[in-house]
Amino acid sequence: MSNLLERITVNPRQCGGRPCIRGMRIRVSDVLELLAAGLNSEQILEELPDLEIDDLRAALAYASGKLNHPVLLP
């Protein structure tokens, strides 16, 4: 999985510093929003032909890692 995360890049001068896929202007959040809208992997790859299936997996792995921490309740 660690090599999947190498596909995620962050550049403060690109997309406002938001995480992107392989230095392209396709944000991790773009991929997640398409998945949340109900598109499947094949549809996303048709919509964004510069992506590869491992890019979709990387976006999910990145999001999972960001959410995998304790939540402190007041």
C-alpha positions in Angstrom: 0.0 0.0 0.0 2.9 2.4 0.7 3.8 2.5 -3.0 0.2 3.4 -3.8 0.5 6.5 -1.6 3.5 7.6 -3.7 1.0 8.4 -6.4 -0.4 11.2 -4.2 1.4 14.5 -4.5 1.1 17.8 -2.7 2.5 20.9 -4.2 1.7 24.3 -2.6 1.6 25.9 -6.0 -0.9 23.5 -7.5 -4.6 23.2 -6.7 -4.1 25.3 -3.6 -1.8 22.7 -2.0 -4.5 20.0 -2.1 -3.5 16.4 -2.6 -3.4 15.5 -6.3 -2.9 12.3 -8.3 0.7 12.0 -9.7 1.3 15.7 -10.1 -1.7 16.2 -12.3 -4.4 18.7 -11.6 -6.8 15.9 -10.6 -7.3 16.2 -6.9 -7.9 13.2 -4.6 -11.2 14.9 -3.6 -12.3 14.9 -7.3 -11.9 11.1 -7.4 -13.7 10.7 -4.1 -16.6 12.9 -5.2 -17.0 10.9 -8.4 -17.1 7.7 -6.3 -19.6 9.3 -3.9 -21.8 10.3 -6.8 -22.1 6.6 -7.7 -19.6 6.3 -10.6 -17.7 3.0 -10.7 -14.1 2.7 -11.4 -14.6 2.1 -15.2 -16.7 5.2 -15.5 -14.2 7.3 -13.7 -11.4 6.0 -15.9 -13.5 6.9 -18.9 -14.2 10.4 -17.5 -10.6 11.0 -16.6 -8.5 9.0 -19.1 -5.2 10.1 -17.6 -5.9 8.1 -14.5 -5.1 4.5 -13.9 -6.9 2.0 -11.6 -4.1 2.3 -9.0 -4.7 6.1 -8.9 -8.2 5.3 -7.7 -6.9 2.9 -5.1 -4.4 5.5 -4.0 -7.1 8.1 -3.5 -9.0 5.7 -1.3 -6.0 4.7 0.6 -5.0 8.3 1.2 -8.5 9.2 2.4 -8.6 6.2 4.7 -5.3 7.1 6.2 -6.5 10.7 6.9 -9.6 9.4 8.6 -7.9 6.7 10.7 -7.2 8.6 13.8 -9.0 9.0 17.2 -11.8 11.5 17.4 -11.8 13.5 20.6 -15.3 14.3 21.8 -16.0 17.3 24.0 
